[in-house]
């Protein structure tokens, strides 16, 4: 295992009306997050993010229309992961490539209970959603909510 850092991918999944985002309750970290996990190197980064959603929640996703090409992340986030003695893991960095998807999935979920205790659709302005994303990501999410084009680097209209 590499405890310098890991590449991870995650999915910001909007409902069709762009009012809600799919979140999971992460079992180990005990907080709400967007679905995601370690990049396994067997597919593209975007495909990895989509696979993680399906594995953790049972939800199928499709590329968001703003990102029709599908392989441009909306955000790249670096965050510290604390040591996990149960998994014999030292503290390390995650370099998370975040992708945007949509889904018309309802409220019946198939949870990966080893990693997720709950999931659901949360309003974009909810406390749960706001706790997931840093200040750099919020303007980009707002632009997507308003169906505008965004850039991963600047968050500005193209």
N, C-alpha and C positions, 0 to 999 in steps of 0.2 A: 504494500500500500504506500502511496505517496502522500506524506503529510505536509508537504509544502503547499499543495493546493490541488483542486480538482476542477475540471470543466463540468458545469452543470447546465441543464436547459430547463426552462419553465414556460408555462403557457398562461397567458392572460386571455381568458375566454369570456367574450361578451355574449349576452343573450341577444336574440334578434332585434330587440328594441333599443339596444345599447344603454339600457338603464341598470343592468346588473352584471356582476362578474362572478364566475365560479371560484369558490375558495374551498380549501380543505382545512380541517383541524389536524395539524401535524402531531403525531403521537409522541415523538421524542422531544420536540421543541416546545410542545404545549402552547401553540399559538396558531392563528390563522395565516395561511400562505396560499399563493397560487400553486396549482399542481406542478410538480417538476421532480427532477432527480439527476443522478449522475449520467453524463454522456458516455455511452458504451462503445462508441466508435464504429458502430456497424451500419450507420445511416447518416443522413444529413442532420445538422443541429435542429432544424425545424421539425423534421420527422421524429427526432428524439423527444422533443417537447410534446408533440401530438401523442406519441406512444405513452409518455408518462401520464397524460390526462386519462387515457383509456385504462391503463393499468391501475391507477389510484382511485378512479371514480366510476369507471364503466361508461364514460361519456365519449362519444365520437365527435370530432371537431373537423372544421374545414377552415382553410386559410381565410382570413378576414379580407374583404374586398379592397381595403386600403393597401394591403400587402399581397396583391394577387400573385406575385412571383413566388411568395411563400418562404424565401430563405433570407429575408432581411430582418434582423431582430429590431424590436422597438427600443431595447435598452440592453446594456451590458452592466451588470452589477457585481461588485466584489464585496463579499461579506465574510466575516470570521465565524467559523463554526467551533463551538466549544468542544473540549475533550468529551468523549463518550466512553467511560470505562466498560460499560456493558458490551460494546462492540470492539473494545480494545483499540480505540482510536484516539490519537492525540488531537489537540486543537489544530485546525488547518483552515486555509482559505477556500472559498467556493467562488469561482468566476462564472457567473450565471448569465447565459444568453437567453433573453426573454423574447418570446414570440407571441403575436396576437392572432387569435382565432375567433370563430363564432360557432355557436351550437344552438340548435332548437330543442335540445334535450330537456325533458321535464324534470320531475323531482324524484324519480326512482333511480337510486344510485347503487352501484355494485362496488363497495369499498374494499380497498386493499388493507385489511385490518391490521397487518403487521406494521403499517406506517401511518394509517389515517384512522382517526376516531369518528369523524363526521365530515360532511361536505354539504354545500348548498349554494344557492344564488343569493348574492348580497348586493344591495344597492351600492352604486358607485360612491355615494357620499357616506356610506355607513362607517362606523368606527372600525369594524372588522376589515373592510377594504382599505381604509386609509392607513391602517397599521402595517400594511404589506409593502407599500411603495414609497420610495424616497422622493424628495423634492424635485429631483431631475426627471423622474418618470411621470409625475402628475400632469404637467402641461401636455405631454404626449398623449396620455389617456384621455384627457379632455378634448383634444383635437380629434382623436378617433371617435369619441362619443358624438362629436359634431360632424363626423364624416369628412374630415379634412385630411389632406396628405401630410405626413410627418416624416422627419428624417431621424434616424437613430442617433446621429451625432449631435445635431443642434436642436431637434424638436421643433424646427421652424417649417412653415409651409414650403413645399417645393414649387 
